[in-house]
Amino acid sequence: MSPAPRRRGSKSNEEPDNVEGETPDAAENGEPGATKPKRPRRAKAKAKAAEPEPESAPTSEPGEPVKTQGDKAGEGDLVPAGDEEAPPAASKPRRARRAKADEKPAEPAPAPKRPARDPDTGPPTPPIVRAHAKYVRTSARKARLVCDHIRGKSVEEARAILAHANRDVARDWTKLLESAVANAEHNHELVGDELRIHAVKADEGPTLKRFRPRAMGRATPIRKRTSHLSITLTPKDGD
């Protein structure tokens, strides 16, 4: 059988560890048959780390002041690149939620004020007094036949016209006229006899639908109409 192959770098038991006559100087000079002694690498690295680095003294010519690091850069002094102060670390931005919480809610804009009336612009507009009557049990057509006679008349004339009218809706118009005069005297401190009818109108209201029995079992619809009456008074001197 052939002998087992020998691995590289492995040392056989037959080879001696140290050869007589071999010295470290011979190994360094490169003599044949000399082996170099192993050097402790870790010990050298630790020794280098333990040795203090020599401080470099500032070099300056005689007669010149020694430049220090604390001097201002604006005076032409040079600061070594290794001794520059590191910039402060940038602060982290706040979260959006905290920023929103710190912000105060915007105040509502103040309501615009009404401009003051200038006395030099002209006389003030005359007051207008209104009165309304809703769901009057009469048709708007019949009410308009009466209100057309009192439009633009004074209060005294309107009272006389309504008192001599032949229609039942004239009583509703009379009640509404007296209500408007009372509003003018109580709310605006006006005299009722010095007022005139500025506008008067009758609008249609909802219609009540009923049925009436007729001959042969038939039913006839009945429409009971309503109307909304309104009247406006103003002083005689005003338009």
Backbone bond lengths (Angstrom), bond angles and torsions (degrees), N, CA, C in turn:
res aa  C-N    CA-C-N  psi(-1)  N-CA   C-N-CA  omega(-1)  CA-C   N-CA-C  phi
1 M - - - 1.470 - - 1.512 110.00 -
2 S 1.323 116.54 143.83 1.466 120.71 179.45 1.508 109.72 -79.51
3 P 1.302 117.19 145.38 1.482 118.67 -179.52 1.517 111.30 -66.50
4 A 1.349 116.67 152.67 1.478 122.61 -179.16 1.501 110.24 -64.18
5 P 1.328 118.44 139.91 1.475 119.79 -179.86 1.507 111.41 -67.27
6 R 1.293 114.28 146.03 1.470 119.96 -178.26 1.525 109.91 -91.67
7 R 1.342 117.58 134.48 1.457 122.10 -179.87 1.504 110.68 -74.70
8 R 1.357 113.84 154.94 1.463 118.18 178.29 1.506 110.50 -70.56
9 G 1.285 114.51 140.80 1.455 119.67 176.56 1.501 114.20 76.09
10 S 1.319 117.14 -5.79 1.467 118.32 179.42 1.516 109.38 -86.49
11 K 1.253 114.13 146.50 1.466 120.40 -175.08 1.529 107.57 -106.59
12 S 1.299 114.76 128.59 1.471 118.99 178.58 1.506 110.75 -79.83
13 N 1.290 114.64 159.26 1.474 119.29 -179.93 1.513 111.71 -68.74
14 E 1.371 117.89 -24.33 1.452 120.28 -177.56 1.508 111.98 -74.45
15 E 1.388 117.88 -29.10 1.452 119.45 -177.24 1.499 110.41 -76.04
16 P 1.298 117.85 135.23 1.486 120.12 179.80 1.516 110.05 -76.58
17 D 1.332 115.26 151.36 1.461 120.94 179.62 1.510 111.17 -69.13
18 N 1.298 117.36 -46.05 1.465 121.25 -177.57 1.523 108.32 -122.22
19 V 1.282 115.25 134.26 1.467 120.00 177.30 1.511 108.12 -96.27
20 E 1.351 116.21 133.84 1.454 119.69 -179.26 1.517 109.72 -67.28
21 G 1.267 113.82 144.76 1.454 118.90 178.08 1.501 113.84 87.49
22 E 1.305 118.32 -7.10 1.454 121.43 179.84 1.508 109.36 -92.95
23 T 1.278 117.08 129.46 1.464 123.21 -179.49 1.518 109.17 -121.78
24 P 1.331 116.49 158.99 1.465 117.99 177.79 1.500 113.87 -63.81
25 D 1.366 117.39 -27.31 1.457 118.91 178.89 1.515 110.50 -67.60
26 A 1.283 115.38 -37.39 1.454 118.86 179.64 1.503 111.45 -67.33
27 A 1.308 116.00 -36.19 1.459 118.24 179.28 1.517 111.39 -67.60
28 E 1.349 115.07 -35.79 1.461 118.58 179.85 1.518 111.41 -70.03
29 N 1.333 117.20 -35.08 1.470 120.05 -179.25 1.511 112.25 -75.50
30 G 1.306 117.02 -8.23 1.457 119.24 177.03 1.500 113.87 85.64
31 E 1.319 116.85 21.98 1.460 119.18 179.30 1.504 109.02 -69.36
32 P 1.334 117.30 150.78 1.466 119.59 179.71 1.515 111.95 -71.36
33 G 1.271 114.74 145.02 1.454 120.73 178.28 1.494 113.72 81.63
34 A 1.348 117.52 4.21 1.479 119.81 -179.56 1.522 109.27 -102.55
35 T 1.283 116.76 140.90 1.477 122.59 178.54 1.505 109.57 -112.03
36 K 1.311 115.83 139.55 1.471 120.42 -179.92 1.518 110.29 -79.38
37 P 1.308 117.62 137.50 1.490 118.96 177.57 1.526 109.79 -73.69
38 K 1.286 114.43 146.92 1.463 120.47 178.32 1.512 110.35 -73.77
39 R 1.343 114.84 136.60 1.467 120.13 -179.70 1.527 109.78 -102.42
40 P 1.297 117.17 141.19 1.500 119.97 178.46 1.530 110.09 -75.01
41 R 1.324 115.68 106.85 1.466 119.44 -177.86 1.525 111.89 -72.71
42 R 1.309 117.65 -43.77 1.470 120.83 -177.66 1.510 111.79 -62.87
43 A 1.305 117.95 -37.33 1.459 120.06 -179.73 1.521 110.52 -64.92
44 K 1.385 116.01 -38.80 1.460 118.37 179.50 1.527 111.58 -67.02
45 A 1.348 116.71 -39.94 1.471 119.66 179.98 1.508 110.90 -64.18
46 K 1.362 116.78 -39.14 1.466 119.70 178.97 1.510 111.01 -68.32
47 A 1.304 117.23 -36.72 1.464 120.54 -179.62 1.526 110.84 -66.21
48 K 1.373 116.66 -39.25 1.460 119.88 178.68 1.529 111.40 -66.39
49 A 1.340 116.00 -38.63 1.464 118.67 179.62 1.510 111.47 -68.16
50 A 1.348 117.18 -32.22 1.472 120.07 -177.98 1.513 112.02 -76.44
51 E 1.341 117.89 -25.56 1.468 119.39 -178.07 1.516 110.34 -69.77
52 P 1.325 120.68 129.50 1.481 122.68 178.05 1.516 110.30 -72.79
53 E 1.335 115.01 141.22 1.452 119.82 178.70 1.518 109.80 -75.89
54 P 1.282 117.58 137.03 1.476 119.28 -179.94 1.511 111.17 -70.26
55 E 1.309 115.06 133.32 1.459 120.67 -180.00 1.517 110.01 -73.61
56 S 1.333 112.98 132.31 1.462 117.47 -179.64 1.513 108.90 -85.35
57 A 1.302 115.56 118.77 1.465 120.37 -179.47 1.511 108.62 -79.86
58 P 1.326 117.66 141.44 1.463 120.33 178.22 1.507 111.15 -64.51
59 T 1.297 115.05 128.15 1.469 120.50 179.80 1.510 109.18 -89.31
60 S 1.290 115.44 130.87 1.464 120.52 179.62 1.500 108.63 -148.64
61 E 1.267 115.95 148.02 1.455 121.76 178.04 1.512 109.75 -75.73
62 P 1.272 117.52 154.10 1.482 119.02 178.99 1.517 111.09 -65.15
63 G 1.318 113.88 136.18 1.458 119.30 180.00 1.510 113.86 95.54
64 E 1.360 118.43 -11.58 1.461 121.13 179.51 1.517 110.01 -104.21
65 P 1.343 117.94 141.45 1.474 119.84 179.34 1.517 110.27 -69.94
66 V 1.308 114.29 145.59 1.463 120.00 179.92 1.515 109.00 -74.85
67 K 1.321 115.74 130.19 1.465 121.14 -179.85 1.513 109.07 -85.49
68 T 1.278 114.86 129.80 1.468 121.20 -179.09 1.522 109.65 -109.50
69 Q 1.334 113.74 169.29 1.470 119.47 -178.21 1.516 111.40 -74.86
70 G 1.332 118.58 -25.20 1.462 121.75 -176.38 1.499 114.64 -77.04
71 D 1.367 117.26 -11.86 1.464 119.66 -179.88 1.517 110.49 -65.51
72 K 1.322 116.28 154.66 1.467 121.07 -179.23 1.515 109.90 -71.27
73 A 1.336 114.22 143.65 1.460 118.71 178.50 1.513 111.89 -73.48
74 G 1.317 117.42 -20.95 1.458 120.28 -178.40 1.498 113.19 -70.62
75 E 1.380 119.72 -17.38 1.454 122.66 -177.52 1.516 112.13 -86.70
76 G 1.316 117.75 6.41 1.454 119.76 178.15 1.508 113.68 93.83
77 D 1.340 120.20 4.69 1.454 122.47 179.51 1.514 108.96 -77.83
78 L 1.290 114.80 151.73 1.447 121.33 178.60 1.501 109.28 -104.24
79 V 1.310 115.92 133.41 1.462 121.51 179.09 1.500 106.91 -106.32
80 P 1.323 119.21 129.46 1.462 119.80 179.05 1.515 111.03 -59.01
81 A 1.354 114.46 146.36 1.467 119.39 -175.36 1.508 111.92 -67.05
82 G 1.326 117.97 -32.04 1.463 120.44 -177.50 1.509 113.71 -73.78
83 D 1.369 117.47 -22.80 1.464 121.02 -175.98 1.510 113.21 -96.07
84 E 1.326 118.78 7.46 1.465 120.20 179.93 1.514 109.72 -66.92
85 E 1.319 114.67 139.97 1.465 119.92 179.98 1.530 109.42 -73.38
86 A 1.311 114.31 137.15 1.465 119.37 179.79 1.520 109.57 -72.58
87 P 1.334 119.28 139.30 1.484 120.39 179.49 1.521 110.22 -65.61
88 P 1.321 116.91 145.86 1.474 119.02 179.99 1.516 110.94 -62.09
89 A 1.319 113.81 145.26 1.462 119.43 -178.73 1.524 109.90 -64.97
90 A 1.337 116.27 135.12 1.473 120.49 -179.40 1.520 110.19 -66.71
91 S 1.324 114.37 133.19 1.463 118.92 -179.59 1.524 110.18 -71.77
92 K 1.297 115.46 145.14 1.460 119.98 -179.39 1.522 110.19 -70.15
93 P 1.329 117.80 138.35 1.482 118.87 177.76 1.518 110.75 -68.44
94 R 1.304 114.42 147.32 1.457 119.01 178.51 1.520 110.48 -70.01
95 R 1.288 112.79 159.20 1.451 117.58 177.99 1.526 110.30 -72.44
96 A 1.309 114.17 157.54 1.475 118.63 -177.86 1.515 111.22 -65.21
97 R 1.332 117.93 -32.21 1.454 119.86 -178.52 1.517 111.11 -66.76
98 R 1.340 115.76 -42.68 1.462 117.42 178.80 1.517 111.38 -66.06
99 A 1.314 116.26 -38.96 1.473 118.87 178.85 1.518 110.77 -62.50
100 K 1.330 117.07 -40.01 1.454 119.46 178.90 1.516 111.25 -66.47
101 A 1.352 116.55 -36.43 1.457 119.23 179.78 1.519 111.67 -67.85
102 D 1.372 115.95 -34.12 1.464 118.49 -179.60 1.525 111.92 -72.21
103 E 1.337 117.01 -29.46 1.458 118.70 -178.63 1.521 111.30 -70.05
104 K 1.296 115.83 138.36 1.461 121.10 178.98 1.526 109.07 -86.08
105 P 1.328 117.62 144.44 1.470 119.19 178.36 1.519 111.04 -64.07
106 A 1.322 114.17 141.94 1.465 119.13 -178.43 1.526 110.69 -66.48
107 E 1.321 115.47 134.97 1.461 120.13 -179.53 1.527 110.10 -73.59
108 P 1.325 117.44 139.50 1.471 118.89 179.41 1.525 111.32 -65.92
109 A 1.304 114.34 144.64 1.463 119.52 -178.89 1.527 110.01 -67.63
110 P 1.319 117.54 137.07 1.476 118.76 -179.93 1.513 111.92 -65.03
111 A 1.310 115.51 146.65 1.470 120.35 -179.32 1.524 109.71 -68.39
112 P 1.313 117.17 139.30 1.472 118.85 -179.57 1.523 111.12 -65.37
113 K 1.314 114.83 136.36 1.458 119.89 -179.44 1.536 110.01 -83.36
114 R 1.295 113.79 149.93 1.466 118.30 177.49 1.522 110.34 -71.45
115 P 1.301 117.31 136.36 1.477 118.24 178.93 1.519 110.98 -66.36
116 A 1.318 114.25 140.48 1.464 119.12 179.52 1.526 110.33 -68.44
117 R 1.298 114.90 143.91 1.467 119.77 -178.55 1.527 109.90 -74.08
118 D 1.294 114.78 127.85 1.461 120.27 -179.87 1.533 108.51 -84.68
119 P 1.333 118.89 122.42 1.471 119.38 -178.63 1.521 113.48 -67.03
120 D 1.354 117.12 -20.23 1.460 119.38 -177.34 1.530 112.68 -82.82
121 T 1.320 118.00 -10.51 1.462 119.65 -177.23 1.526 112.28 -72.09
122 G 1.299 118.10 -25.68 1.458 120.30 -179.91 1.515 111.26 147.41
123 P 1.312 117.29 178.60 1.459 120.24 -178.68 1.528 110.28 -69.97
124 P 1.326 118.74 149.53 1.469 121.03 179.02 1.517 110.63 -67.24
125 T 1.313 115.13 153.00 1.456 120.24 179.31 1.522 110.39 -68.71
126 P 1.308 118.16 142.55 1.462 119.68 -178.83 1.529 110.94 -68.62
127 P 1.318 118.10 148.12 1.470 120.26 179.03 1.522 110.93 -70.21
128 I 1.328 114.71 151.66 1.464 122.31 179.12 1.523 107.82 -122.12
129 V 1.320 115.83 128.90 1.465 122.25 -177.83 1.523 108.08 -110.81
130 R 1.332 116.58 133.96 1.468 121.61 -178.03 1.525 110.40 -122.94
131 A 1.342 113.32 155.29 1.464 121.23 174.61 1.530 107.37 -148.63
132 H 1.344 116.41 142.20 1.463 122.07 -176.77 1.527 109.67 -130.65
133 A 1.336 114.80 146.32 1.465 122.26 173.71 1.516 107.18 -133.08
134 K 1.343 117.06 119.34 1.458 121.43 -174.86 1.528 110.71 -109.72
135 Y 1.313 114.03 154.21 1.465 123.42 176.60 1.541 111.76 57.32
136 V 1.322 115.19 44.14 1.466 119.96 175.61 1.528 108.01 -76.46
137 R 1.323 117.12 133.04 1.467 120.78 -174.22 1.523 111.33 -80.35
138 T 1.298 114.85 66.66 1.460 122.48 173.84 1.521 107.84 -155.60
139 S 1.296 116.79 158.26 1.460 119.95 -179.36 1.527 109.86 -78.66
140 A 1.326 115.70 153.83 1.463 120.44 179.80 1.530 110.96 -66.26
141 R 1.317 117.83 -30.44 1.469 120.34 -179.81 1.519 110.80 -65.62
142 K 1.332 118.62 -44.34 1.455 121.50 179.26 1.527 111.83 -67.47
143 A 1.367 116.26 -34.41 1.466 119.16 179.21 1.523 111.55 -69.19
144 R 1.326 117.13 -34.34 1.466 119.74 -179.57 1.536 111.74 -70.10
145 L 1.314 116.43 -28.43 1.467 117.98 178.74 1.525 111.91 -63.80
146 V 1.343 117.43 -26.00 1.471 121.24 -179.65 1.515 110.89 -91.69
147 C 1.361 117.06 -41.38 1.477 118.91 -175.34 1.524 111.82 -68.77
148 D 1.302 118.29 -22.32 1.467 118.98 178.44 1.532 111.96 -66.05
149 H 1.335 117.68 -22.79 1.466 120.76 -179.09 1.533 112.72 -81.07
150 I 1.316 117.72 -24.11 1.480 119.60 -174.94 1.525 112.25 -104.89
151 R 1.318 119.92 -1.34 1.476 121.77 -177.97 1.522 109.52 -67.98
152 G 1.341 117.14 127.17 1.460 123.59 179.61 1.518 114.47 81.91
153 K 1.329 119.77 0.29 1.456 122.56 179.84 1.529 110.04 -86.86
154 S 1.331 115.67 163.20 1.456 120.30 174.08 1.527 109.19 -76.63
155 V 1.327 115.48 169.43 1.465 120.23 -177.42 1.534 109.96 -64.58
156 E 1.343 117.54 -40.12 1.465 120.10 -179.22 1.526 111.13 -64.68
157 E 1.345 116.87 -43.85 1.458 119.97 179.19 1.530 111.94 -66.19
158 A 1.315 117.25 -39.46 1.463 120.45 179.96 1.525 111.00 -64.79
159 R 1.314 117.39 -37.86 1.456 119.77 177.64 1.537 110.93 -62.92
160 A 1.310 116.36 -41.88 1.462 119.84 -179.61 1.527 111.56 -67.12
161 I 1.345 117.88 -38.92 1.465 120.97 179.84 1.532 111.02 -66.22
162 L 1.320 116.50 -43.78 1.463 120.13 -178.84 1.534 111.83 -69.07
163 A 1.306 115.08 -32.32 1.477 117.50 -179.64 1.525 111.81 -67.47
164 H 1.355 118.42 -28.28 1.452 121.82 -177.38 1.543 112.44 -104.25
165 A 1.335 117.92 9.57 1.459 120.29 179.38 1.523 109.87 -76.91
166 N 1.374 117.25 146.87 1.458 122.19 -176.75 1.537 113.20 -91.69
167 R 1.308 120.23 2.07 1.458 122.83 -176.46 1.533 109.96 -102.47
168 D 1.346 114.37 150.66 1.469 119.12 -179.47 1.522 112.61 -70.42
169 V 1.361 117.21 -27.72 1.460 119.35 -179.26 1.526 111.55 -67.25
170 A 1.354 117.72 -13.80 1.467 120.05 178.29 1.525 110.96 -63.28
171 R 1.343 117.48 -30.79 1.476 119.04 178.02 1.537 110.81 -67.50
172 D 1.340 117.03 -37.00 1.481 119.44 177.16 1.521 110.99 -66.88
173 W 1.330 116.49 -38.38 1.470 118.97 177.11 1.530 111.15 -66.86
174 T 1.292 118.72 -35.44 1.468 121.33 179.23 1.521 110.74 -66.12
175 K 1.321 117.06 -42.95 1.468 120.33 177.74 1.522 111.13 -62.39
176 L 1.340 116.14 -41.37 1.466 119.26 -179.79 1.522 111.01 -67.36
177 L 1.333 118.16 -38.35 1.464 120.92 177.81 1.522 111.84 -62.93
178 E 1.301 118.05 -42.28 1.466 121.01 178.69 1.530 111.32 -67.17
179 S 1.318 117.06 -34.19 1.475 119.59 176.65 1.525 111.21 -65.64
180 A 1.336 117.11 -40.41 1.464 119.94 178.83 1.523 111.42 -66.22
181 V 1.326 117.89 -39.12 1.470 120.91 177.91 1.530 110.36 -64.81
182 A 1.328 118.13 -39.45 1.467 120.74 178.38 1.528 110.99 -65.06
183 N 1.333 117.45 -38.46 1.471 119.84 177.48 1.530 111.38 -63.46
184 A 1.338 116.30 -39.77 1.468 119.23 -179.51 1.525 111.57 -66.87
185 E 1.323 117.96 -39.44 1.463 120.84 -179.34 1.530 112.31 -73.91
186 H 1.312 116.74 -35.31 1.467 119.22 -175.74 1.532 112.45 -85.39
187 N 1.338 118.15 -41.97 1.465 121.27 -174.26 1.523 113.39 -90.01
188 H 1.331 117.43 -34.93 1.468 120.62 -174.35 1.533 113.00 -114.73
189 E 1.309 118.06 1.74 1.469 122.79 177.61 1.538 111.00 56.12
190 L 1.329 115.47 47.06 1.459 121.37 177.13 1.530 110.15 -105.55
191 V 1.316 115.85 162.34 1.472 122.22 178.49 1.521 107.70 -94.07
192 G 1.347 117.97 128.41 1.456 121.80 -175.23 1.512 113.83 -63.96
193 D 1.337 117.70 -34.97 1.468 119.23 -177.75 1.522 112.54 -74.55
194 E 1.348 118.32 -13.95 1.459 121.37 -179.04 1.533 111.98 -97.48
195 L 1.322 117.10 15.53 1.464 121.18 -178.99 1.519 110.48 -106.16
196 R 1.319 114.94 160.69 1.454 121.22 175.77 1.535 107.95 -137.69
197 I 1.331 116.06 163.00 1.460 121.56 -177.85 1.523 108.54 -84.45
198 H 1.301 115.43 113.28 1.463 121.42 -178.12 1.535 111.45 -82.77
199 A 1.330 117.76 -44.34 1.464 121.95 179.39 1.514 108.59 -150.53
200 V 1.328 116.05 147.36 1.457 122.28 177.69 1.526 107.28 -149.45
201 K 1.339 117.00 138.04 1.473 120.54 -178.85 1.528 109.62 -154.67
202 A 1.337 114.10 159.78 1.460 122.78 178.80 1.516 107.92 -131.39
203 D 1.342 117.21 120.13 1.456 123.64 -179.53 1.525 109.98 -108.19
204 E 1.322 116.02 154.77 1.452 120.74 179.58 1.523 111.04 -75.26
205 G 1.325 115.79 141.88 1.454 122.49 176.83 1.513 111.21 -111.99
206 P 1.321 118.61 -170.80 1.472 121.04 178.51 1.531 111.27 -65.99
207 T 1.309 115.78 151.70 1.468 122.56 -179.47 1.521 109.83 -107.08
208 L 1.331 116.68 130.16 1.472 121.87 176.26 1.527 108.31 -89.26
209 K 1.302 117.22 125.94 1.462 122.72 -177.01 1.534 109.94 -102.41
210 R 1.357 114.60 122.53 1.462 120.83 179.03 1.525 108.75 -129.36
211 F 1.330 116.67 170.50 1.476 122.27 179.07 1.529 109.42 -131.50
212 R 1.319 114.47 146.58 1.469 120.59 178.75 1.542 108.28 -125.07
213 P 1.325 117.75 133.33 1.488 118.63 178.57 1.525 111.11 -72.09
214 R 1.318 113.56 142.95 1.455 119.92 179.50 1.533 109.45 -127.16
215 A 1.322 116.67 -173.52 1.469 121.35 -175.57 1.518 111.24 -65.66
216 M 1.337 115.14 153.27 1.460 124.92 175.94 1.539 111.87 61.57
217 G 1.341 115.80 31.19 1.471 119.90 175.28 1.510 115.10 74.40
218 R 1.290 116.71 18.75 1.456 118.95 178.91 1.528 111.17 -90.27
219 A 1.371 116.13 164.04 1.471 123.03 178.12 1.521 108.53 -126.11
220 T 1.337 115.50 133.87 1.465 121.11 -179.38 1.537 109.01 -111.26
221 P 1.353 119.16 127.78 1.477 120.02 179.65 1.522 111.35 -71.80
222 I 1.322 115.50 145.33 1.462 123.22 176.08 1.532 107.61 -124.37
223 R 1.318 117.74 131.46 1.465 122.81 178.44 1.528 109.00 -109.92
224 K 1.306 115.48 115.02 1.470 121.30 177.22 1.524 107.66 -100.32
225 R 1.316 115.50 102.62 1.462 120.86 -173.18 1.522 111.14 -85.59
226 T 1.332 114.97 155.99 1.468 122.92 176.30 1.524 108.31 -129.12
227 S 1.323 116.37 168.15 1.467 121.73 -178.70 1.524 109.57 -147.80
228 H 1.340 115.39 158.11 1.469 123.81 175.83 1.532 107.89 -112.50
229 L 1.325 116.33 119.99 1.465 121.78 -178.23 1.525 109.24 -103.40
230 S 1.326 116.07 144.48 1.470 121.70 177.38 1.518 108.59 -146.45
231 I 1.354 113.91 146.03 1.460 120.47 -178.72 1.521 108.31 -142.45
232 T 1.334 116.40 144.60 1.468 122.68 -178.08 1.519 108.88 -128.44
233 L 1.365 115.43 131.68 1.469 122.28 -179.96 1.515 108.89 -115.15
234 T 1.321 114.81 151.54 1.461 122.47 176.76 1.514 108.72 -151.01
235 P 1.342 118.45 156.23 1.475 118.57 178.09 1.527 112.62 -61.65
236 K 1.290 115.76 155.90 1.474 120.71 -177.00 1.515 111.94 -66.73
237 D 1.347 117.59 -34.74 1.465 119.87 -177.79 1.515 111.32 -69.17
238 G 1.333 117.95 -29.88 1.472 121.03 -178.58 1.517 110.83 -81.41
239 D 1.360 113.47 162.77 1.463 118.82 178.66 1.531 110.12 -78.97
